[in-house]
Amino acid sequence: MTPHTTWRSLAATFILAIAAAASASAQTTRGCNLPANFPCPDARIMSFGADRLSVKPGEAVTLTWAAENPGAMSVTPGVGPVVARGSARVSPRATTTYMLTVGGGPNGQTLTKTLTITVEGTKEEATSAPSVPPPVEIPRTSDGHPDLSGVFNAFGAGRGGGGRAGAPPASTLPIRPTLKPGMESYRVVYDDKQVISDCVVGSVPPSFGPYSFQIIQNRNHVVVLYEYMHLFRVIPLDGGPHQPGISWMGDSVGTWDGDTLVIDTVGFNTQSTVGGTGDRHQPYHHSDSLHMVERIRRLNTGMLEIETTLEDPKVFVGPWRTVNRYAFHPEFKKVEEYICAENAKSYDYLLDPKAEIKLPR
């Protein structure tokens, strides 16, 4: 067995597989779904500081922080949700105590660390308890359309964010395709004894697992940047026509249907798979007639919904439809770098813990 892989993509694939197989006995200290023999790592605060602790009125201070294995993190007042390592520039009007809060500590506890910035000639103001924010309207661009911009992923997709999310649009379509009679050759046969990871898109729509995606939007285009595999889509908003050719991601054109962005995609090559639950290696091949329509809605400030309908009249009885929701993460300003360089290496040791782990050179 010589599967192609990179260390990072292999690790993600293997960890997710372990978690799924052992979910019944998983620990849930901070949402960690590792089996019992893989304890959930506890969060810890490494540092929380500032470039100076005393300023004159009107001067700014840069706060910096670092944490390991964190759950949800925030800096208050005035900064909000943050990532594990970062910085923020603040200009306190009066002497202010800032607090770094990190979820996922030992036994599920929340960790905190504070520092006080003294503003000359002022006293520290009393901090009132945070109130429940009022519902926030869907953000909009200058041309009136919903603003879809931001970084999203599946973590926290159940949370709100102002406004009402509502139920997914009703549909009579199935969530899985059915092969036409005589089309059994389109069923993918996998060897369940192999551990496989490779540097290809793999599925339609593209599966990105635990990684994030970013939407960049202007009047004429929507750009989707996927952290996983560094995939991207540039989608003109003129409604077409489609450009000729075939590719992994297909050719997409977009239009607005009220507050919903509708993206129509054709021109897929036949090397990807369809019909599964999100894994890159899905149960069916498809033909060159595969057609995808995505309907994207900003449900509220904190959530994005993507309704995807696929059809391939050469292979399947009829169309099928899935609806997925993704949380907006304002603490992320961009998707991170992802590198995948294929290797021809044996990873049998993953199935045999006694086998030697040979690191690449």
Helices and strands as residue ranges (DSSP letters): E 4-5, H 7-21, G 23-25, E 44-50, E 54-55, E 61-68, E 73-76, E 80-81, E 85-90, E 96-102, G 106-108, E 111-119, E 150-153, G 184-186, E 213-217, E 221-226, G 228-230, E 232-236, E 251-257, E 260-266, E 291-300, E 303-311, E 320-328, E 343-344, G 348-350
